[in-house]
Amino acid sequence: MKLTYLQTDYPNGRSHILMRNLDTVNPELHHYVLVLSSRCELWVDVFWPYDEEVEKYTYTITEQQFWRTFREWRLQGLELGDSGKVAEILAQKQLNRKKNSKKI
């Protein structure tokens, strides 16, 4: 597994720090080993579709920067969210998208 460390800073103030596995064989999906959000969400081992717009806000950071940011957020009182609940919401959104695209 070859990891790269990234940070995404959205215009609305939300930030993510990510570990992306570069060994993913499917070019349409990114394999994130860990995604921690400044809005109290934690995802572990997720596959996410390529999103051109999000790439505009994403830049490479070092592993040390990743863990420093992770530690700072935890010290600021960040509580990790429920990964299962996040996965359920994302799955439901994907199902709704598929249902809506079939109606068109």
C-alpha positions in Angstrom: 0.0 0.0 0.0 1.5 3.3 -1.1 0.0 6.2 0.9 -0.2 9.9 0.1 -1.4 12.5 2.7 -3.8 15.2 1.7 -5.8 18.0 3.1 -9.0 19.4 1.7 -10.1 22.9 2.8 -13.6 23.7 1.6 -14.9 27.3 1.2 -17.5 26.7 3.9 -14.7 26.2 6.6 -14.9 22.4 6.7 -11.6 20.6 6.4 -10.5 17.0 5.9 -7.2 15.3 6.3 -6.9 12.1 4.3 -4.6 9.2 3.6 -5.1 8.0 0.0 -3.9 4.7 -1.2 -2.2 5.2 -4.5 -2.3 1.4 -5.3 -6.0 1.5 -6.1 -6.6 -0.3 -9.4 -9.9 1.4 -10.3 -9.2 4.9 -11.7 -12.7 6.0 -11.0 -12.5 5.5 -7.3 -10.1 6.8 -4.7 -9.3 4.5 -1.8 -9.0 6.4 1.4 -7.6 4.5 4.3 -8.6 7.2 6.9 -10.5 10.5 6.5 -10.8 12.7 9.5 -13.0 15.8 9.2 -12.9 18.9 11.3 -16.6 18.5 11.6 -16.3 15.3 13.7 -16.5 12.6 11.1 -14.2 9.7 10.8 -14.1 7.3 7.9 -11.8 4.3 7.7 -11.1 2.3 4.6 -13.6 3.9 2.2 -13.8 4.1 -1.6 -14.9 7.5 -3.0 -15.7 8.5 -6.6 -13.4 10.9 -8.2 -14.7 14.5 -7.7 -13.1 17.1 -9.9 -14.5 20.0 -7.9 -13.1 18.7 -4.6 -9.7 18.3 -6.2 -9.6 22.1 -6.5 -9.5 22.4 -2.7 -7.1 19.4 -2.0 -3.4 19.6 -1.7 -0.6 17.3 -0.6 0.8 17.5 3.0 3.5 15.5 4.7 2.8 12.6 7.0 4.1 14.7 9.9 1.6 17.5 9.0 -1.2 14.9 8.8 -0.5 13.6 12.3 0.1 17.1 13.7 -3.3 18.3 12.4 -4.9 15.1 13.7 -3.4 15.7 17.2 -4.4 19.4 17.1 -8.0 18.6 16.3 -8.2 16.0 19.0 -6.7 18.5 21.6 -9.3 21.1 20.5 -12.0 18.6 21.7 -12.8 17.0 18.4 -14.8 13.8 19.0 -14.7 11.2 16.4 -18.1 10.5 14.8 -19.8 7.2 14.1 -18.2 5.7 11.0 -21.1 3.3 10.6 -23.7 6.1 10.6 -21.6 8.0 8.0 -21.3 4.9 5.8 -25.1 4.4 6.0 -25.8 8.0 5.0 -23.4 7.8 2.1 -24.9 4.5 0.9 -28.4 6.0 1.1 -27.3 9.0 -1.0 -25.8 6.7 -3.6 -29.0 4.7 -3.8 -31.1 7.8 -4.1 -28.9 9.0 -6.9 -29.3 5.7 -8.8 -33.1 5.8 -8.3 -33.3 9.4 -9.6 -31.1 8.8 -12.6 -33.3 5.9 -13.7 -36.4 8.1 -13.7 -34.9 10.6 -16.2 
